[in-house]
Amino acid sequence: MHTTPPAPGAAVDPRRFESFAEFYPFYLTEHADRTCRRLHFAGSTISLLCVAALVATGNPWWLLAGLVAGYGFAWVGHFGFEKNRPASFKRPLYSFMGDWAMYRDIWLGKVKI
């Protein structure tokens, strides 16, 4: 079953998407604010550095630090600038995938920060 796009400005339940390909355009609309995207990018970059530190040191606290950085920066972006609730509350896996797809697309110049 293929879902129809929502009307502009209509509230969207992220659980309605049946594939990540359908979800990702919605995910990008939830990140329209430039500061929110920048905070996501910063949090994701810090998270990657924390994973590298985890691998280099074997200290599991780096995993916690990476999670706190990634989600902390993102949630500040959503609550403070985007003024919406992160989709991760209702679609955690797709939202996690969306974070990294947007991170990639920022590096590729497909999404502006």
C-alpha contacts under 8 A as a table, 3 or more apart, distances in Angstrom:
res1	aa1	res2	aa2	distance
2	H	18	E	7.67
3	T	16	R	7.75
3	T	17	F	7.03
3	T	18	E	7.74
6	P	10	A	6.30
6	P	11	A	7.96
6	P	12	V	6.89
7	A	10	A	5.38
13	D	16	R	5.90
14	P	17	F	6.11
14	P	23	F	7.24
14	P	26	F	7.93
14	P	87	A	6.56
14	P	90	K	6.54
14	P	91	R	6.37
15	R	18	E	7.91
15	R	90	K	6.40
15	R	91	R	6.18
17	F	20	F	7.39
17	F	22	E	5.91
17	F	23	F	5.59
18	E	22	E	6.84
18	E	23	F	7.70
19	S	22	E	5.33
19	S	23	F	6.30
20	F	23	F	4.76
20	F	24	Y	5.91
20	F	94	Y	6.11
21	A	24	Y	5.63
21	A	25	P	7.61
22	E	25	P	6.57
22	E	26	F	7.48
23	F	26	F	5.33
23	F	27	Y	6.14
23	F	94	Y	7.21
24	Y	27	Y	4.77
24	Y	28	L	6.27
24	Y	98	G	6.13
25	P	28	L	5.18
25	P	29	T	6.52
26	F	29	T	5.13
26	F	30	E	6.46
27	Y	30	E	5.16
27	Y	31	H	6.72
27	Y	87	A	7.59
27	Y	95	S	7.35
27	Y	98	G	6.57
28	L	31	H	5.08
28	L	32	A	6.63
28	L	102	M	7.71
29	T	32	A	5.37
30	E	82	E	7.56
30	E	84	N	7.56
30	E	86	P	7.93
31	H	34	R	7.54
31	H	36	C	6.28
31	H	37	R	6.01
31	H	78	H	7.93
31	H	82	E	6.89
32	A	36	C	7.63
32	A	37	R	7.54
32	A	82	E	7.28
33	D	36	C	5.28
33	D	37	R	6.50
33	D	81	F	6.83
33	D	82	E	5.62
34	R	37	R	5.15
34	R	38	R	6.16
34	R	112	K	7.75
34	R	113	I	5.72
35	T	38	R	4.94
35	T	39	L	6.09
35	T	77	G	6.66
35	T	81	F	6.75
35	T	113	I	7.68
36	C	39	L	5.14
36	C	40	H	6.25
36	C	74	A	6.98
36	C	76	V	7.74
36	C	77	G	4.05
36	C	78	H	6.23
36	C	81	F	6.07
36	C	82	E	6.17
37	R	40	H	5.03
37	R	41	F	6.15
37	R	77	G	7.36
37	R	113	I	6.20
38	R	41	F	5.01
38	R	42	A	6.16
38	R	113	I	5.72
39	L	42	A	5.05
39	L	43	G	6.03
39	L	73	F	5.33
39	L	74	A	5.93
39	L	76	V	7.66
39	L	77	G	5.86
40	H	43	G	5.13
40	H	44	S	6.02
40	H	70	G	7.12
40	H	73	F	6.02
40	H	74	A	4.85
40	H	77	G	7.16
40	H	99	D	7.43
40	H	103	Y	7.95
41	F	44	S	5.18
41	F	45	T	6.11
41	F	103	Y	6.12
42	A	45	T	5.15
42	A	46	I	6.16
42	A	70	G	7.94
42	A	73	F	7.23
43	G	46	I	5.16
43	G	47	S	6.04
43	G	69	A	5.23
43	G	70	G	4.16
43	G	71	Y	7.09
43	G	72	G	7.34
43	G	73	F	5.14
43	G	74	A	6.69
44	S	47	S	4.94
44	S	48	L	6.26
44	S	69	A	7.58
44	S	70	G	5.21
44	S	99	D	7.82
44	S	100	W	7.84
44	S	103	Y	7.39
45	T	48	L	5.16
45	T	49	L	6.37
46	I	49	L	4.99
46	I	50	C	6.16
46	I	66	G	6.70
46	I	69	A	6.44
46	I	70	G	7.08
47	S	50	C	4.97
47	S	51	V	6.27
47	S	65	A	7.46
47	S	66	G	4.07
47	S	67	L	6.64
47	S	69	A	6.06
47	S	70	G	5.59
48	L	51	V	5.04
48	L	52	A	6.27
48	L	66	G	7.15
49	L	52	A	5.00
49	L	53	A	6.19
49	L	66	G	7.77
50	C	53	A	4.91
50	C	54	L	6.08
50	C	62	W	5.24
50	C	63	L	6.55
50	C	65	A	6.57
50	C	66	G	5.08
51	V	54	L	4.89
51	V	55	V	6.25
51	V	62	W	6.54
51	V	63	L	6.31
51	V	66	G	6.68
52	A	55	V	5.13
52	A	56	A	6.08
53	A	56	A	4.94
53	A	57	T	5.85
53	A	58	G	7.71
53	A	59	N	7.85
53	A	62	W	6.42
54	L	57	T	5.36
54	L	58	G	5.07
54	L	59	N	5.47
54	L	60	P	6.21
54	L	61	W	7.63
54	L	62	W	5.14
54	L	63	L	6.50
55	V	58	G	5.47
55	V	59	N	7.93
59	N	62	W	6.12
60	P	63	L	5.47
60	P	64	L	7.17
61	W	64	L	5.19
61	W	65	A	6.22
62	W	65	A	4.85
62	W	66	G	6.03
63	L	66	G	5.09
63	L	67	L	6.35
64	L	67	L	5.16
64	L	68	V	6.14
65	A	68	V	5.14
65	A	69	A	6.03
66	G	69	A	5.14
66	G	70	G	6.01
67	L	70	G	5.21
67	L	71	Y	5.99
67	L	72	G	7.87
68	V	71	Y	5.50
68	V	72	G	5.34
69	A	72	G	5.10
69	A	73	F	5.93
70	G	73	F	5.72
70	G	74	A	6.30
71	Y	74	A	5.01
71	Y	75	W	5.89
72	G	75	W	5.30
72	G	76	V	6.22
73	F	76	V	5.24
73	F	77	G	6.28
74	A	77	G	5.03
74	A	78	H	6.31
75	W	78	H	4.97
75	W	79	F	5.92
75	W	80	G	7.83
75	W	86	P	6.90
76	V	79	F	5.39
76	V	80	G	5.26
76	V	81	F	7.33
77	G	80	G	5.43
77	G	81	F	5.21
77	G	82	E	6.12
78	H	81	F	5.70
78	H	82	E	4.59
78	H	83	K	5.57
78	H	84	N	5.47
78	H	85	R	6.25
78	H	86	P	6.25
79	F	82	E	6.23
79	F	83	K	4.91
79	F	84	N	5.90
79	F	85	R	6.67
80	G	83	K	6.04
85	R	89	F	7.66
86	P	89	F	6.12
87	A	90	K	5.57
87	A	91	R	5.81
87	A	92	P	7.09
87	A	95	S	6.11
88	S	91	R	4.98
88	S	92	P	4.09
88	S	93	L	7.40
88	S	94	Y	7.63
88	S	95	S	5.09
88	S	96	F	7.19
89	F	92	P	6.14
91	R	94	Y	5.56
91	R	95	S	5.89
92	P	95	S	5.09
92	P	96	F	6.04
93	L	96	F	5.12
93	L	97	M	6.20
94	Y	97	M	4.98
94	Y	98	G	5.92
95	S	98	G	4.77
95	S	99	D	6.13
96	F	99	D	5.15
96	F	100	W	6.70
97	M	100	W	5.38
97	M	101	A	6.12
98	G	101	A	4.92
98	G	102	M	5.90
99	D	102	M	5.31
99	D	103	Y	6.11
100	W	103	Y	4.81
100	W	104	R	6.08
101	A	104	R	5.11
101	A	105	D	6.09
102	M	105	D	4.85
102	M	106	I	6.00
102	M	111	V	7.03
103	Y	106	I	5.17
103	Y	107	W	6.44
104	R	107	W	5.18
104	R	108	L	6.22
105	D	108	L	4.87
105	D	109	G	6.02
105	D	110	K	4.95
105	D	111	V	5.46
106	I	109	G	5.07
106	I	110	K	5.86
106	I	111	V	4.71
106	I	112	K	6.08
106	I	113	I	7.02
107	W	110	K	7.72
108	L	111	V	7.70
109	G	112	K	6.34
